[in-house]
């Protein structure tokens, strides 16, 4: 395993780091100020559109897609350090580079499983950043950590599918630019194979019967930049049968294919969030005094910073190994490592951000620093993309199986 950055990665890292310093970090406060003046909290601040235009001009666009036809053609190992950089400003940088969830996962699904007409209608405008999208799987009335519990019905009626169900925490759905939902539901609820009961269909947002009911908050935040997390009702919403993605019964497999890269992308960005927290810790430690000496001279602060640095270096190596395995033996061959980073990274980054908040005192939980928002995002990822406990269960079973 060689994790040294190749020439292309070095070139993109240098450009992206400069882009962050020159454009993204200065835009963070501007975006907050502009958003406060918008008619709707879900409208996009002009500075975000400006960032997108500049990123595209510099070739820092669609970096996540390994398919050179649609994206930058980078391997997971090449993309990992770039995603880490964007994770330092998770509200702006991923969106600016068209590398933000849930669009990334949806674009991967469309690139891999959609037919030519579906790709032309939905993938192309997503790649161009002209529209946004949402992935509708999680439901409030069942434990969605087990995808076979999904109760939304997708029933065929002649040349149409009729979609009926209630979803929530549907990321991106509040954004007025959200044009399409990828909806997972059951086309064969009585099928013998519970992993072949589900299918995915494309449901345009303006389809009659689709109602975006409300925005769901996350620790009090509404995540405006990614289009919020909505509760959505599908009340006999009709779409053509040509809106089926792949084949009937293929929804569970598509979901697994979608979530694999998504998990590693989240972990890459989480490392960037941890690096931002360490930087803020160090800056705070050298700028504040308590009990007659700088915080940077307090032994407990030394421990927090040292432990954080050790943890980040360990996590980065595990994430890079996982990326390398995904490139060399595929997602299935990297299954254990994907689960390992999903378990280890969010919980460790939550702890690092928590220490940074503690060091900032009241400022740490305020809107004057990004730490509270970083904490909310990192803590949520202990639930999103499958709760940690689900991955622990699966990973443990795989380990135990070696001894049976």
N, C-alpha and C positions, 0 to 999 in steps of 0.2 A: 504494500500500500504506500503510495507516494502522494502526499497531499500538498506538495509544492504547487503554487499557482503557475499555470502556463502563461504564455505571452498574451493570449487574448484576455484571460482573466485579469492579469495585471493591468492591461490597458483599460478594461471596463471598470475595474476598481478605482483607478486613478480618476477617471472621468466622473464616476458616481460620487466619490468622496468630494471632489471639487463642486459638483452639482449640489450636494447636501450643504456644504459650507456657504456657497454663494447664493443659493436660491431657497433651499428647503427650510433650514433653521430660521433665517430671517422671516420667512413666510408664516411661521407658526402663530405668532402674535397677530399678524395682519389678518390671517384667516379667522381668528376668533373675533376680531373687531368687525370684519366685514359680515360675518355670520349674524352678529347681533343686530345688524341693520337690514337684513333680508326680510322680505315679506313673509316667507315661509322658512321655518328652521331647516327644512329639508332641501332647499335650493342650494346650489353649489356656489361658494364664494368665487369671485372673479380670479382671485389669486391662485386658486386651485387649477382653473382652466389655463392660466398663464404658465403654471408649472408643467402641466401636461404638454403644452405646446413646446416649451423649451426642452423638456426631456425627449420628446419625439424628434426635435431638430437635432439633438445631440446623439441620437441613436440609442438612447437609454429607454427602450420601449419594448414591451412584450418579452422581457428577458427570461421569463419562466418557462416558455414553451420550447421543448427540445426539438420540435419539428421545425426545420429551417424554412419550410414552405410558409408557415404561419407566424413563427416567432424568431427568436435570435439563434436558435439551433444550438443552445448551450446544453452540456451535460448537467446532471444534478450536481456533480462535483464542481463544475465551473460556476453554476448559479448560486451555490451555497454562500460563498463570501459576499456576493452581491445582495442577496436577501438579508444577510446579517446587517449590512450597512443601512438598508431601507428600514429595518426594524428599529433603528435609533429614533426614527420619527414615524411611528406606525400609523398615525392618522393622515399624514400627508404623502410621505415618500412612496408607499406602494401604489396609491391612487395616481400620483403624478407619473409613474412609470408604467401604468396600466398593468400592474402586477398585484392588484388587491383582490382578496377574497370578497364575495364568493365568485366573482367573475373569472378568476383564474381556473378554479375547478370546473366551472361551467364551460369555459372555452376548451379545456382538456377533454371533457365529455363530448362536446360537439366535434372536435377535431378527430377523436378516436372512434366514436360510435355513430355520429349523425350521417345521413345520406347527403348527396351533393346539394339538393335543393335546400335542406335544412341548414347546411353550412353557409350557403350563399345568403339566405334570409337572415340568419341570426349570428353566425360566427363572424362573418366579415365585418358587420358594424360593431361587434364587441371588440374585435382586434383593432379597429380604428378608433375606439374610445368614443363612438358616437352614441351608444346606448349603454345601460347597465343591466344587470340580470339578478335573479334570485334563485335559490335552490330550496324547494319546499319539501322537506322530509319530516322534520320533528313535529310531533303532535302533543297537545296538552293533556289528553285523556288517557294516554298509554305511556309505558316506559319505553321511550324511543331509543334508549341505549341498545335495545334489542330490535333491530329493524324489522324483524318478522312480525312485530306487534302492530305495525302500521295498519290503520283502519280505513283510511281514505279509499273510496271505491273509484275505480276507473272501469266503467261498464260500456261495452260496445253496443251501439244502437245503429245498425246499418252502416253507413259510411262515416260515422262519428263515434267518438268516445265521450261519455258523460262523466265528468269528474265531480265527486261529492265528498266533502270532508272539511276538517278544520285543522289548520297548521298554526304553529307559533314559533317565535324566534327565527323568522325567515329573514335572514340577513339581506339587506339591499332593497327590500320591498317598499320602503318609505321614500326612496329616491324617485323624484318625478321623471328621471331619465330611465328608470327600470322599465324595459320593454317586454321582457319574457321571463316566465317561470319555468324551471324544470321541476315537474311535480312527480313525486314517487307515491304510488298507490297500488292497490291490489286489483289485478284483472282476473285472477283466479283464486278467490279467497278459500275455496274448498279443495284446492290442489293438494295432492299427497306430499309433494316436496315443498316444505314451507319456504325454501329459498328460491322457489320458482313461481311463487304466487304474485310477486310484485313486478310492476313495469314502470317505465318513465315516459312521460309525455310532455311535449312543449305546449304551454298554455300562455298565449299573449296576455299581458296585463289588462288590456281593454276588453277581454272576453266577457260577454254578459254572464253574470253569475259569480264573477270574481270580485270579492270585496276585501279591501285592506282595512281592517277594523281599527287597529290602534298600534302605536309603537310600544314595544316592550323595552323597559329600561334594564340596564345592567349596572348594578350598584349605583343606581341613580343617574347614570349616563345614558344618553340616547344614541351615541355613536353616529353622529350626523354624517361624518365623512364617508362612511361605508354604506350609507343609505338606511341606517337604523336596523332594528330587528322587529319585524311586524307579526301581528296575529292576522291571519288571512283565512277567509271562508271561501270555499268553492261550493256553490249551491247549484248543482246540475249544470255546471259550465261545460259547454259543448265545443269540441275541437275536431278537425278532420282526423281520420285514422292515419293519415300521412304524417301526423305530428308525433307518432310513436317513435321513440329513439331505440334503435336496434330492433329487438324482437320482443313479443309478449313473453313475460317470465324472466326477462333479462335484467330487471331493475336492481335486484340485489347485487349481482355481479358488477353492474355498472357503478353502483354506489361504492363498492369496495375498491374498484379501480380509481374512482374519483378521490376517495379519502386518503389513499396511500400517499400520493404526492402532496396532497394538502397538509397532511400531518408533518411531513418533513419541512415544507415551506414555513409552517407556523413555528417549528422549532428553530429554524434558521433565524427568523425574525426575532424570536424570543431572546436569542443570544445577543442580538443588537440592542434589545431593550435592556438587558442586563448590563451591557457595556455603558449605555447612557446612564443607568443608575449608579454605576461605579464612578463615572466621571463626575456626576453631581455630588456624590458622597465626598470625593476628594476635594472638589472645589469648596464645598461647605466646610469641610474639616480644616482647611487652611485659612478660612476667612472668618471664623467665629471663635470666640473665647468663652470658656466657662470655668468657674472656680480658679481663676488666676492663670490659666494657660490655654493655648489653642486646643481646639478639639482634636487636631491632628497629633497632639502629644498625649492624648488619653489612650491608655492601653486597650480599653474595650473597642475603641474606634480602629486601632491597628488590627485587632482580631477580625472585625467585621470586613475590613477592606481586604486583608490577606485571604480570608476564607472565600470571599467573593471572587477574587482573582483565580484562586485554585479551582473553584467550582466551574467558572466559565471556561477555563482551559480544558478541563476534563470533558465538559459538555460539548465543546466545539469539536474535539477529536472524535467523540462518539457520533456526532451528527455528520462529520466528514466521512467517517467510515461507512455510515449508513448510505450516504449519497453515492459513495464509490461502489458499494454493493448493488445499489439500485441500477447503476450504470453497467455493471459487469455481469450480474446474475439475475437482474430483474427484481421487480417488487416482491414476487413470491419468495425468491431466494433471500431477500433482505427482511423478511417478515418479522423475525425476532428483533432485529435491530430497530425497525420502524416502531415497534411497540415499546422498546426500551427507551428510545428518545422521547416518545409521547408520554411515558410515565415520568422520566427523570427531569426533563427540561422545564415544564411549567412549574412544578413544585419547587425546584431549585431557584428559578428566576423569581418566583413569588417571594421567597425568603430573602433574596438579595434586595429586591425593591422594598420589602418591608423594613430592612435595616436602613436603607437610604431614607425612607420616610421618617423613621425614628430619629435619625441624625438631623433631619430638618425641623423636627418639632412640629409646631402648628403649621408651619409653612409646607410641610410634607403632605398634609391632607388638604391643602388649599388649591385653588385654581391658579396660583402664581407659579407653581412648578408642575411639570408633567407627571410627577410620580404617582399621584392618586389615580390618574387615568391609566398609566402604565400598569399599576397594580390590578385595576379592574379587568384590563385586557388579559393579563397573564393568568389571573385566578380563574377567569372564565374558561380558559383553554384546558383546565383540569377537568372540565365537563364536556366541552365541544369536541367534535370529531371522535366521539366515544369516550365516556368517563374513564379515568385512570384505572378504576377497578375492573372494568371490562377487559382492558389490555393486560392487566396483571393476571387475571383468570386465564386468559388464552396463553400468555407466555408461560405461566406455571405449568399448565397442562402439557405444553410442548416439552418442557424440561423433564417433567415426571415420566413422560412417554418413553424417554430414552432408557429407563430402568425397569420397564414392565416386560 
